[in-house]
Amino acid sequence: MDTAVPPTLTPSATPLPATPTPIPPTQTPTATATPSPTATPDFSCPQPGGNATLETSLDFPEFSEKLVAYLNQVGTIEQLPEQLEALNIEYDIFPVDMNDDDALEFVLNVAIPPEGEMAFPGDRGTAILQCRNGSYEVIFDIWSGIYRFFRYTFSDDVDNDGNQDVIIVGGFAGSACDLEPKVFIWSESEIVDASPDHRELALGCSHEDMVLTEDIDGDGAKELIISGWTVGHLDYAPPRTITQTFTLQNGTYHLQTTEFGPPEYLVHLLDDAQRVLDSSDLVMAAQLYETIAEEQSLPTVFSDYIGPPQAATERGIEPDYPQEYQQAFALFRLAALQTVLGNTTEADWALTQLKERFPQGTPGAEFISLTLLLVNSLQQGDTPESACEAVAQEIEQTYPKLGAHYYWGWNIAWYQNETICPFTEPFYD
């Protein structure tokens, strides 16, 4: 179970950079978040001057109740930071007029400290406060668990209705750190959570993270543009730069595009090739596999199933040779694709490269016989799918541990014996 403590909250809101430089590749936004208009609290709030102390809370729901009770006794929010600091509550207070009524709402992100000597972090949550009819009330709140962290908050009219909406930049930090911005929209008479589905987000946490809003397609609603690095974790592939763009559809942000930056490792190129192959662009996939087969500058990573030679020896298994196995795999797939495309000369070149670079008995030589089997099956009129079934059977019978060389983390394309051949089910549906 994760016990890591999330990054510390900043006591005050951090403004969005005025001239951001997104991590490539991305469409460079030219607009920054619209600042919240100047507004004053509603005069129907409680009269200031009361004397009260914010009481300690064990969790976020209890905190919300005690917060409202405190504010309605004191009558002002100015003393709240002092009270929060006295209780060691990390916080971020962001004033904004969300419904264009010239009165401020207050967005409060808090991290409640754990009770006593507990090893776990305390509750995290967001409350949006409004002062109406002579008292403060929480008009929206959301509990975020114990591993949520907050970096900064900004506002913008993302749905083009004239109201300021709230974007909270933060995420979750346990054994891994995930960037998961939250978007709250004032819709008619209520606040709606329009945040992207966390399952569509693929960013980790770094000092280069950036969250922007801009109307890219000119429809009036603003896209949510998130750029940074993929998640860094022992169970993940090595990080690379990434930009994701989300569009507002039916009141919720949905993933529109995912763009990756230049590959940092050879497995990133393999992942790019798989994505192109899944899009049915066989020509571009073949070009990428040829690039992989000839690439000499990018570093490699060992399969997570095997590891470096010393670790493999300690486990009593054959070691991984990532450069050899990854490039032999690329040549095998290149020969298969060129055969299907009718480019026999290019297919022959790939097979020749396999024979010259991976002689029998060396790592990667397994693909010589597999390539011959696949190409011969295709040339005899077998469908790509049936040819791949024959290859999978041969791998199971002759090279049953071959697939162990092709796992680099669950968030990147990886292969088992039955999916080494390119004409199987797409990895990315």
C-alpha beads as a LAMMPS data file, in Angstrom:
LAMMPS data file: protein, C-alpha beads

429 atoms
428 bonds

1 atom types
1 bond types

-500.0 500.0 xlo xhi
-500.0 500.0 ylo yhi
-500.0 500.0 zlo zhi

Masses

1 110.0

Atoms # bond

1 1 1 0.000 0.000 0.000
2 1 1 1.327 3.465 -0.882
3 1 1 2.546 5.587 1.996
4 1 1 4.290 8.379 0.139
5 1 1 3.350 11.912 1.140
6 1 1 2.089 14.115 -1.716
7 1 1 3.949 17.305 -2.651
8 1 1 3.346 20.246 -0.356
9 1 1 0.632 22.753 -1.203
10 1 1 1.542 26.366 -1.707
11 1 1 -0.111 28.799 0.730
12 1 1 -1.363 31.026 -2.082
13 1 1 -2.430 30.570 -5.673
14 1 1 0.385 30.485 -8.234
15 1 1 -0.388 32.428 -11.438
16 1 1 -0.206 30.760 -14.812
17 1 1 2.993 31.777 -16.665
18 1 1 2.376 34.773 -18.905
19 1 1 4.377 33.439 -21.837
20 1 1 4.395 29.652 -21.540
21 1 1 6.556 27.460 -23.714
22 1 1 4.806 24.097 -24.155
23 1 1 6.841 20.929 -24.434
24 1 1 6.973 19.809 -28.070
25 1 1 5.235 18.527 -30.024
26 1 1 2.135 20.631 -29.481
27 1 1 0.189 23.454 -30.994
28 1 1 1.621 26.457 -29.229
29 1 1 -1.206 28.271 -27.440
30 1 1 -1.274 32.045 -27.791
31 1 1 -3.867 32.716 -25.110
32 1 1 -3.419 32.603 -21.364
33 1 1 -6.085 32.053 -18.751
34 1 1 -8.448 34.982 -18.315
35 1 1 -7.953 36.591 -14.896
36 1 1 -10.890 36.638 -12.549
37 1 1 -12.766 39.975 -12.680
38 1 1 -12.573 42.285 -9.729
39 1 1 -15.485 41.681 -7.391
40 1 1 -16.462 42.300 -3.804
41 1 1 -18.168 39.946 -1.360
42 1 1 -21.950 40.154 -1.123
43 1 1 -23.090 42.611 1.563
44 1 1 -25.550 40.050 2.875
45 1 1 -22.631 38.143 4.438
46 1 1 -22.424 38.002 8.238
47 1 1 -21.144 41.201 9.797
48 1 1 -17.397 40.884 10.495
49 1 1 -16.065 41.088 13.995
50 1 1 -17.050 37.797 15.562
51 1 1 -14.536 35.903 17.658
52 1 1 -14.060 32.219 16.847
53 1 1 -11.401 29.595 16.229
54 1 1 -11.419 27.009 13.469
55 1 1 -11.635 23.613 15.155
56 1 1 -9.505 20.588 14.323
57 1 1 -11.034 18.082 11.888
58 1 1 -10.302 14.413 11.312
59 1 1 -11.410 14.321 7.695
60 1 1 -12.546 16.552 4.856
61 1 1 -16.353 16.278 5.373
62 1 1 -15.949 17.295 9.009
63 1 1 -13.641 20.115 7.952
64 1 1 -16.276 21.497 5.540
65 1 1 -18.863 21.663 8.319
66 1 1 -16.521 23.331 10.805
67 1 1 -15.260 25.744 8.150
68 1 1 -18.766 27.087 7.488
69 1 1 -19.479 27.364 11.214
70 1 1 -16.251 29.311 11.740
71 1 1 -16.855 31.727 8.848
72 1 1 -20.405 32.476 9.902
73 1 1 -19.213 33.373 13.394
74 1 1 -16.253 35.484 12.279
75 1 1 -18.028 37.012 9.280
76 1 1 -14.923 37.384 7.131
77 1 1 -12.500 35.173 5.257
78 1 1 -9.425 37.358 5.838
79 1 1 -8.411 35.519 9.027
80 1 1 -8.833 32.053 7.515
81 1 1 -5.191 31.621 6.366
82 1 1 -3.968 32.254 9.910
83 1 1 -6.422 29.697 11.284
84 1 1 -5.446 27.085 8.692
85 1 1 -1.749 27.552 9.361
86 1 1 -2.318 27.194 13.100
87 1 1 -3.827 23.752 12.427
88 1 1 -0.989 22.802 10.032
89 1 1 -3.511 22.559 7.203
90 1 1 -1.908 23.070 3.813
91 1 1 -4.142 25.214 1.671
92 1 1 -4.711 27.193 -1.501
93 1 1 -7.384 29.937 -1.556
94 1 1 -8.511 31.263 -4.927
95 1 1 -11.159 34.025 -5.141
96 1 1 -13.207 34.107 -8.352
97 1 1 -16.595 35.350 -9.536
98 1 1 -17.934 32.165 -11.113
99 1 1 -21.463 33.330 -11.974
100 1 1 -20.862 36.948 -13.046
101 1 1 -22.862 38.492 -10.193
102 1 1 -20.044 40.797 -8.981
103 1 1 -19.627 38.758 -5.784
104 1 1 -16.720 36.452 -5.118
105 1 1 -16.809 32.725 -4.655
106 1 1 -13.830 31.194 -2.839
107 1 1 -12.157 28.003 -4.054
108 1 1 -10.369 26.343 -1.157
109 1 1 -8.041 23.375 -1.632
110 1 1 -6.873 21.808 1.617
111 1 1 -4.716 18.979 2.892
112 1 1 -5.685 18.032 6.427
113 1 1 -2.799 16.658 8.503
114 1 1 -3.066 13.061 9.736
115 1 1 -4.128 12.332 13.265
116 1 1 -1.328 11.649 15.737
117 1 1 1.555 9.551 14.415
118 1 1 -0.328 8.023 11.487
119 1 1 1.924 7.006 8.605
120 1 1 -0.663 7.988 6.017
121 1 1 -1.287 11.526 4.766
122 1 1 -4.481 13.244 5.827
123 1 1 -7.590 13.952 3.778
124 1 1 -7.467 16.167 0.703
125 1 1 -10.408 18.029 -0.761
126 1 1 -11.790 21.088 -2.532
127 1 1 -14.617 23.293 -1.278
128 1 1 -16.201 26.219 -3.124
129 1 1 -17.747 28.773 -0.769
130 1 1 -20.391 31.388 -1.459
131 1 1 -21.818 34.099 0.756
132 1 1 -25.552 34.584 0.282
133 1 1 -28.599 35.396 2.416
134 1 1 -26.581 36.433 5.425
135 1 1 -24.323 33.391 5.728
136 1 1 -21.519 31.442 4.120
137 1 1 -22.269 28.067 2.625
138 1 1 -20.377 25.377 0.742
139 1 1 -22.007 25.258 -2.694
140 1 1 -19.705 22.522 -4.002
141 1 1 -17.164 20.188 -2.468
142 1 1 -15.283 17.110 -3.535
143 1 1 -13.218 14.730 -1.442
144 1 1 -9.952 13.790 -3.168
145 1 1 -8.551 11.050 -0.950
146 1 1 -5.264 11.052 0.896
147 1 1 -2.816 11.235 -2.017
148 1 1 -4.202 14.229 -3.894
149 1 1 -1.938 17.260 -4.235
150 1 1 -2.614 20.791 -5.493
151 1 1 -0.190 23.084 -7.308
152 1 1 -2.144 26.150 -8.365
153 1 1 -5.596 27.322 -9.457
154 1 1 -6.639 29.612 -12.296
155 1 1 -9.897 30.616 -13.972
156 1 1 -11.152 31.016 -17.519
157 1 1 -14.463 30.991 -19.371
158 1 1 -13.978 27.569 -20.954
159 1 1 -17.564 27.002 -22.150
160 1 1 -18.109 30.500 -23.593
161 1 1 -21.112 31.354 -21.398
162 1 1 -19.670 34.512 -19.848
163 1 1 -18.925 32.890 -16.480
164 1 1 -15.515 32.179 -15.017
165 1 1 -14.760 28.481 -14.596
166 1 1 -12.100 27.028 -12.313
167 1 1 -9.110 24.893 -13.301
168 1 1 -7.152 23.287 -10.464
169 1 1 -3.738 21.944 -11.425
170 1 1 -2.790 18.969 -9.289
171 1 1 -2.873 15.221 -9.243
172 1 1 -2.131 12.118 -7.221
173 1 1 1.195 11.119 -5.703
174 1 1 1.794 7.727 -4.155
175 1 1 4.316 5.246 -5.500
176 1 1 3.862 7.113 -8.815
177 1 1 2.840 10.693 -9.525
178 1 1 0.040 11.469 -11.996
179 1 1 -0.962 14.922 -13.201
180 1 1 -4.769 15.162 -13.154
181 1 1 -6.171 18.691 -13.533
182 1 1 -9.698 19.375 -12.335
183 1 1 -12.171 21.629 -14.166
184 1 1 -15.281 22.989 -12.436
185 1 1 -17.869 24.834 -14.549
186 1 1 -20.746 27.017 -13.381
187 1 1 -23.644 25.672 -15.426
188 1 1 -26.981 27.431 -14.945
189 1 1 -27.455 27.294 -11.160
190 1 1 -24.921 24.650 -10.152
191 1 1 -21.247 23.746 -10.395
192 1 1 -20.433 20.787 -12.629
193 1 1 -17.276 18.670 -12.588
194 1 1 -16.082 18.772 -16.221
195 1 1 -12.685 17.179 -15.522
196 1 1 -11.098 14.702 -17.944
197 1 1 -11.457 11.017 -17.123
198 1 1 -8.310 10.015 -15.257
199 1 1 -8.079 6.902 -17.443
200 1 1 -7.451 9.111 -20.480
201 1 1 -4.666 11.098 -18.824
202 1 1 -1.104 9.883 -19.357
203 1 1 1.055 12.544 -17.725
204 1 1 3.311 12.207 -14.757
205 1 1 4.657 15.077 -12.644
206 1 1 7.611 17.301 -13.470
207 1 1 8.709 20.918 -13.202
208 1 1 7.938 21.262 -16.921
209 1 1 4.233 20.423 -16.644
210 1 1 1.895 22.961 -18.216
211 1 1 -1.897 23.268 -18.286
212 1 1 -3.466 25.776 -20.677
213 1 1 -6.887 26.639 -22.083
214 1 1 -7.398 27.890 -25.638
215 1 1 -10.075 27.738 -28.321
216 1 1 -8.103 25.888 -30.986
217 1 1 -10.929 24.927 -33.333
218 1 1 -12.823 28.216 -33.167
219 1 1 -16.092 26.809 -31.809
220 1 1 -16.149 29.111 -28.778
221 1 1 -15.377 26.437 -26.181
222 1 1 -11.785 26.208 -25.022
223 1 1 -9.687 23.089 -25.285
224 1 1 -7.696 21.912 -22.270
225 1 1 -4.044 21.450 -23.264
226 1 1 -1.801 19.497 -20.912
227 1 1 1.890 18.966 -21.616
228 1 1 4.752 17.454 -19.677
229 1 1 6.252 13.975 -19.320
230 1 1 4.706 10.552 -19.158
231 1 1 4.544 8.859 -15.756
232 1 1 7.840 7.774 -14.248
233 1 1 7.563 4.573 -12.222
234 1 1 9.218 1.155 -11.947
235 1 1 6.181 -0.447 -13.605
236 1 1 6.170 2.044 -16.484
237 1 1 8.277 2.576 -19.585
238 1 1 10.940 5.325 -19.458
239 1 1 9.297 8.777 -19.547
240 1 1 9.062 10.903 -22.689
241 1 1 7.492 14.275 -23.407
242 1 1 3.781 14.259 -24.139
243 1 1 1.015 16.736 -24.961
244 1 1 -2.659 15.848 -24.612
245 1 1 -5.536 17.982 -25.863
246 1 1 -9.061 17.601 -24.466
247 1 1 -12.239 19.048 -25.977
248 1 1 -15.369 20.059 -24.082
249 1 1 -18.229 17.798 -25.171
250 1 1 -21.591 17.628 -23.386
251 1 1 -20.189 19.350 -20.331
252 1 1 -17.110 17.132 -19.897
253 1 1 -13.573 17.205 -21.262
254 1 1 -12.750 14.245 -23.521
255 1 1 -9.412 13.272 -25.036
256 1 1 -8.979 14.529 -28.591
257 1 1 -5.287 14.001 -29.368
258 1 1 -2.147 12.610 -27.759
259 1 1 1.200 13.697 -29.171
260 1 1 4.584 12.433 -28.047
261 1 1 7.875 14.266 -28.221
262 1 1 11.081 12.867 -29.730
263 1 1 11.913 9.319 -28.577
264 1 1 14.299 9.063 -25.652
265 1 1 14.790 5.279 -25.952
266 1 1 14.523 2.668 -28.670
267 1 1 11.336 1.305 -27.091
268 1 1 9.697 4.685 -27.709
269 1 1 10.260 4.185 -31.438
270 1 1 8.807 0.688 -31.154
271 1 1 5.763 2.199 -29.483
272 1 1 5.435 4.792 -32.254
273 1 1 5.587 2.031 -34.868
274 1 1 2.858 0.050 -33.093
275 1 1 0.572 3.073 -32.949
276 1 1 1.040 3.676 -36.669
277 1 1 0.471 -0.012 -37.397
278 1 1 -2.737 0.064 -35.370
279 1 1 -3.907 2.962 -37.543
280 1 1 -3.476 0.637 -40.586
281 1 1 -0.711 2.766 -42.133
282 1 1 1.519 -0.140 -43.165
283 1 1 3.847 2.028 -45.255
284 1 1 4.672 4.384 -42.395
285 1 1 4.973 1.463 -39.971
286 1 1 7.487 -0.204 -42.304
287 1 1 9.510 3.010 -42.441
288 1 1 9.596 3.204 -38.662
289 1 1 10.668 -0.425 -38.262
290 1 1 13.482 0.169 -40.759
291 1 1 14.564 3.205 -38.728
292 1 1 14.528 1.110 -35.552
293 1 1 16.607 -1.623 -37.179
294 1 1 19.318 0.874 -38.145
295 1 1 19.163 3.158 -35.081
296 1 1 22.488 3.387 -33.224
297 1 1 22.207 6.501 -31.043
298 1 1 19.170 5.860 -28.848
299 1 1 19.759 3.997 -25.566
300 1 1 17.917 0.779 -24.809
301 1 1 16.196 -0.617 -21.732
302 1 1 16.021 -4.190 -20.517
303 1 1 12.790 -6.134 -20.439
304 1 1 11.126 -5.915 -17.035
305 1 1 10.580 -9.671 -17.189
306 1 1 14.305 -10.402 -17.438
307 1 1 16.485 -7.438 -16.488
308 1 1 20.247 -6.973 -16.876
309 1 1 22.539 -10.023 -17.272
310 1 1 23.474 -10.140 -13.582
311 1 1 19.841 -10.093 -12.475
312 1 1 18.943 -12.724 -15.055
313 1 1 21.782 -14.965 -13.890
314 1 1 20.645 -14.647 -10.280
315 1 1 17.146 -15.690 -11.350
316 1 1 18.457 -18.576 -13.426
317 1 1 17.081 -17.313 -16.754
318 1 1 18.579 -16.285 -20.068
319 1 1 19.672 -12.612 -19.995
320 1 1 18.144 -9.927 -22.152
321 1 1 20.166 -8.235 -24.876
322 1 1 17.889 -5.284 -25.640
323 1 1 19.676 -3.839 -28.670
324 1 1 19.795 -7.197 -30.418
325 1 1 16.305 -8.401 -29.526
326 1 1 14.594 -5.096 -30.256
327 1 1 16.278 -4.588 -33.626
328 1 1 15.814 -8.214 -34.699
329 1 1 12.132 -7.838 -33.819
330 1 1 11.989 -4.697 -35.984
331 1 1 13.573 -6.494 -38.966
332 1 1 11.114 -9.375 -38.583
333 1 1 8.179 -6.998 -38.671
334 1 1 9.720 -5.030 -41.529
335 1 1 10.018 -8.180 -43.659
336 1 1 6.406 -9.096 -42.878
337 1 1 5.033 -5.667 -43.771
338 1 1 7.055 -5.339 -46.971
339 1 1 5.869 -8.785 -48.080
340 1 1 2.224 -7.821 -47.575
341 1 1 2.866 -4.538 -49.402
342 1 1 4.348 -6.467 -52.327
343 1 1 7.838 -5.034 -51.897
344 1 1 9.846 -8.242 -52.278
345 1 1 13.195 -6.476 -52.659
346 1 1 12.749 -4.639 -49.365
347 1 1 11.527 -7.827 -47.669
348 1 1 14.612 -9.677 -48.917
349 1 1 16.805 -6.875 -47.588
350 1 1 15.302 -7.245 -44.106
351 1 1 15.858 -11.018 -44.147
352 1 1 19.449 -10.545 -45.333
353 1 1 20.057 -8.093 -42.496
354 1 1 18.773 -10.647 -40.006
355 1 1 21.098 -13.349 -41.321
356 1 1 24.152 -11.082 -41.371
357 1 1 23.668 -9.351 -38.041
358 1 1 22.210 -12.205 -35.993
359 1 1 23.954 -15.471 -36.919
360 1 1 22.715 -18.711 -35.429
361 1 1 23.363 -18.984 -31.700
362 1 1 23.365 -15.236 -31.053
363 1 1 20.611 -13.144 -29.400
364 1 1 17.947 -12.288 -31.957
365 1 1 18.754 -15.175 -34.312
366 1 1 15.382 -16.720 -33.454
367 1 1 13.800 -14.308 -35.916
368 1 1 15.570 -15.770 -38.952
369 1 1 13.488 -18.947 -38.989
370 1 1 10.381 -17.044 -37.904
371 1 1 10.791 -14.582 -40.773
372 1 1 11.267 -17.388 -43.294
373 1 1 8.143 -19.120 -41.988
374 1 1 6.047 -15.956 -42.121
375 1 1 7.230 -14.785 -45.550
376 1 1 6.804 -18.245 -47.083
377 1 1 3.283 -18.526 -45.661
378 1 1 2.335 -15.157 -47.114
379 1 1 3.857 -15.943 -50.490
380 1 1 1.897 -19.208 -50.608
381 1 1 -1.355 -17.277 -50.272
382 1 1 -2.064 -17.581 -46.560
383 1 1 -3.836 -14.631 -44.985
384 1 1 -1.691 -12.458 -42.712
385 1 1 -3.741 -13.649 -39.732
386 1 1 -3.277 -17.367 -40.481
387 1 1 0.421 -16.816 -41.200
388 1 1 0.777 -15.190 -37.793
389 1 1 -0.979 -18.124 -36.138
390 1 1 1.665 -20.420 -37.626
391 1 1 4.413 -18.130 -36.326
392 1 1 2.887 -18.084 -32.834
393 1 1 2.759 -21.889 -32.781
394 1 1 6.408 -22.064 -33.842
395 1 1 7.412 -19.654 -31.096
396 1 1 5.594 -21.709 -28.455
397 1 1 7.203 -24.931 -29.654
398 1 1 10.743 -23.740 -30.388
399 1 1 11.281 -20.398 -28.602
400 1 1 8.792 -20.408 -25.702
401 1 1 10.640 -17.694 -23.754
402 1 1 10.962 -15.256 -26.649
403 1 1 8.094 -13.031 -25.516
404 1 1 9.829 -12.373 -22.191
405 1 1 12.204 -9.994 -24.000
406 1 1 9.391 -7.612 -24.940
407 1 1 7.876 -6.130 -21.806
408 1 1 8.979 -2.600 -20.835
409 1 1 6.054 -1.418 -18.741
410 1 1 2.288 -1.530 -18.985
411 1 1 1.912 2.006 -20.432
412 1 1 3.717 1.234 -23.697
413 1 1 3.307 -1.356 -26.456
414 1 1 4.594 -4.754 -25.282
415 1 1 4.376 -8.254 -26.694
416 1 1 3.744 -11.878 -25.818
417 1 1 4.519 -14.920 -27.942
418 1 1 1.170 -14.732 -29.715
419 1 1 1.440 -10.991 -30.499
420 1 1 5.033 -10.761 -31.737
421 1 1 3.747 -11.182 -35.285
422 1 1 2.383 -7.853 -36.621
423 1 1 -0.930 -9.130 -38.036
424 1 1 -2.700 -9.835 -34.757
425 1 1 -5.134 -7.813 -32.672
426 1 1 -4.141 -4.117 -32.429
427 1 1 -2.367 -3.211 -29.223
428 1 1 -4.087 0.186 -29.085
429 1 1 -7.801 -0.214 -29.692

Bonds

1 1 1 2
2 1 2 3
3 1 3 4
4 1 4 5
5 1 5 6
6 1 6 7
7 1 7 8
8 1 8 9
9 1 9 10
10 1 10 11
11 1 11 12
12 1 12 13
13 1 13 14
14 1 14 15
15 1 15 16
16 1 16 17
17 1 17 18
18 1 18 19
19 1 19 20
20 1 20 21
21 1 21 22
22 1 22 23
23 1 23 24
24 1 24 25
25 1 25 26
26 1 26 27
27 1 27 28
28 1 28 29
29 1 29 30
30 1 30 31
31 1 31 32
32 1 32 33
33 1 33 34
34 1 34 35
35 1 35 36
36 1 36 37
37 1 37 38
38 1 38 39
39 1 39 40
40 1 40 41
41 1 41 42
42 1 42 43
43 1 43 44
44 1 44 45
45 1 45 46
46 1 46 47
47 1 47 48
48 1 48 49
49 1 49 50
50 1 50 51
51 1 51 52
52 1 52 53
53 1 53 54
54 1 54 55
55 1 55 56
56 1 56 57
57 1 57 58
58 1 58 59
59 1 59 60
60 1 60 61
61 1 61 62
62 1 62 63
63 1 63 64
64 1 64 65
65 1 65 66
66 1 66 67
67 1 67 68
68 1 68 69
69 1 69 70
70 1 70 71
71 1 71 72
72 1 72 73
73 1 73 74
74 1 74 75
75 1 75 76
76 1 76 77
77 1 77 78
78 1 78 79
79 1 79 80
80 1 80 81
81 1 81 82
82 1 82 83
83 1 83 84
84 1 84 85
85 1 85 86
86 1 86 87
87 1 87 88
88 1 88 89
89 1 89 90
90 1 90 91
91 1 91 92
92 1 92 93
93 1 93 94
94 1 94 95
95 1 95 96
96 1 96 97
97 1 97 98
98 1 98 99
99 1 99 100
100 1 100 101
101 1 101 102
102 1 102 103
103 1 103 104
104 1 104 105
105 1 105 106
106 1 106 107
107 1 107 108
108 1 108 109
109 1 109 110
110 1 110 111
111 1 111 112
112 1 112 113
113 1 113 114
114 1 114 115
115 1 115 116
116 1 116 117
117 1 117 118
118 1 118 119
119 1 119 120
120 1 120 121
121 1 121 122
122 1 122 123
123 1 123 124
124 1 124 125
125 1 125 126
126 1 126 127
127 1 127 128
128 1 128 129
129 1 129 130
130 1 130 131
131 1 131 132
132 1 132 133
133 1 133 134
134 1 134 135
135 1 135 136
136 1 136 137
137 1 137 138
138 1 138 139
139 1 139 140
140 1 140 141
141 1 141 142
142 1 142 143
143 1 143 144
144 1 144 145
145 1 145 146
146 1 146 147
147 1 147 148
148 1 148 149
149 1 149 150
150 1 150 151
151 1 151 152
152 1 152 153
153 1 153 154
154 1 154 155
155 1 155 156
156 1 156 157
157 1 157 158
158 1 158 159
159 1 159 160
160 1 160 161
161 1 161 162
162 1 162 163
163 1 163 164
164 1 164 165
165 1 165 166
166 1 166 167
167 1 167 168
168 1 168 169
169 1 169 170
170 1 170 171
171 1 171 172
172 1 172 173
173 1 173 174
174 1 174 175
175 1 175 176
176 1 176 177
177 1 177 178
178 1 178 179
179 1 179 180
180 1 180 181
181 1 181 182
182 1 182 183
183 1 183 184
184 1 184 185
185 1 185 186
186 1 186 187
187 1 187 188
188 1 188 189
189 1 189 190
190 1 190 191
191 1 191 192
192 1 192 193
193 1 193 194
194 1 194 195
195 1 195 196
196 1 196 197
197 1 197 198
198 1 198 199
199 1 199 200
200 1 200 201
201 1 201 202
202 1 202 203
203 1 203 204
204 1 204 205
205 1 205 206
206 1 206 207
207 1 207 208
208 1 208 209
209 1 209 210
210 1 210 211
211 1 211 212
212 1 212 213
213 1 213 214
214 1 214 215
215 1 215 216
216 1 216 217
217 1 217 218
218 1 218 219
219 1 219 220
220 1 220 221
221 1 221 222
222 1 222 223
223 1 223 224
224 1 224 225
225 1 225 226
226 1 226 227
227 1 227 228
228 1 228 229
229 1 229 230
230 1 230 231
231 1 231 232
232 1 232 233
233 1 233 234
234 1 234 235
235 1 235 236
236 1 236 237
237 1 237 238
238 1 238 239
239 1 239 240
240 1 240 241
241 1 241 242
242 1 242 243
243 1 243 244
244 1 244 245
245 1 245 246
246 1 246 247
247 1 247 248
248 1 248 249
249 1 249 250
250 1 250 251
251 1 251 252
252 1 252 253
253 1 253 254
254 1 254 255
255 1 255 256
256 1 256 257
257 1 257 258
258 1 258 259
259 1 259 260
260 1 260 261
261 1 261 262
262 1 262 263
263 1 263 264
264 1 264 265
265 1 265 266
266 1 266 267
267 1 267 268
268 1 268 269
269 1 269 270
270 1 270 271
271 1 271 272
272 1 272 273
273 1 273 274
274 1 274 275
275 1 275 276
276 1 276 277
277 1 277 278
278 1 278 279
279 1 279 280
280 1 280 281
281 1 281 282
282 1 282 283
283 1 283 284
284 1 284 285
285 1 285 286
286 1 286 287
287 1 287 288
288 1 288 289
289 1 289 290
290 1 290 291
291 1 291 292
292 1 292 293
293 1 293 294
294 1 294 295
295 1 295 296
296 1 296 297
297 1 297 298
298 1 298 299
299 1 299 300
300 1 300 301
301 1 301 302
302 1 302 303
303 1 303 304
304 1 304 305
305 1 305 306
306 1 306 307
307 1 307 308
308 1 308 309
309 1 309 310
310 1 310 311
311 1 311 312
312 1 312 313
313 1 313 314
314 1 314 315
315 1 315 316
316 1 316 317
317 1 317 318
318 1 318 319
319 1 319 320
320 1 320 321
321 1 321 322
322 1 322 323
323 1 323 324
324 1 324 325
325 1 325 326
326 1 326 327
327 1 327 328
328 1 328 329
329 1 329 330
330 1 330 331
331 1 331 332
332 1 332 333
333 1 333 334
334 1 334 335
335 1 335 336
336 1 336 337
337 1 337 338
338 1 338 339
339 1 339 340
340 1 340 341
341 1 341 342
342 1 342 343
343 1 343 344
344 1 344 345
345 1 345 346
346 1 346 347
347 1 347 348
348 1 348 349
349 1 349 350
350 1 350 351
351 1 351 352
352 1 352 353
353 1 353 354
354 1 354 355
355 1 355 356
356 1 356 357
357 1 357 358
358 1 358 359
359 1 359 360
360 1 360 361
361 1 361 362
362 1 362 363
363 1 363 364
364 1 364 365
365 1 365 366
366 1 366 367
367 1 367 368
368 1 368 369
369 1 369 370
370 1 370 371
371 1 371 372
372 1 372 373
373 1 373 374
374 1 374 375
375 1 375 376
376 1 376 377
377 1 377 378
378 1 378 379
379 1 379 380
380 1 380 381
381 1 381 382
382 1 382 383
383 1 383 384
384 1 384 385
385 1 385 386
386 1 386 387
387 1 387 388
388 1 388 389
389 1 389 390
390 1 390 391
391 1 391 392
392 1 392 393
393 1 393 394
394 1 394 395
395 1 395 396
396 1 396 397
397 1 397 398
398 1 398 399
399 1 399 400
400 1 400 401
401 1 401 402
402 1 402 403
403 1 403 404
404 1 404 405
405 1 405 406
406 1 406 407
407 1 407 408
408 1 408 409
409 1 409 410
410 1 410 411
411 1 411 412
412 1 412 413
413 1 413 414
414 1 414 415
415 1 415 416
416 1 416 417
417 1 417 418
418 1 418 419
419 1 419 420
420 1 420 421
421 1 421 422
422 1 422 423
423 1 423 424
424 1 424 425
425 1 425 426
426 1 426 427
427 1 427 428
428 1 428 429
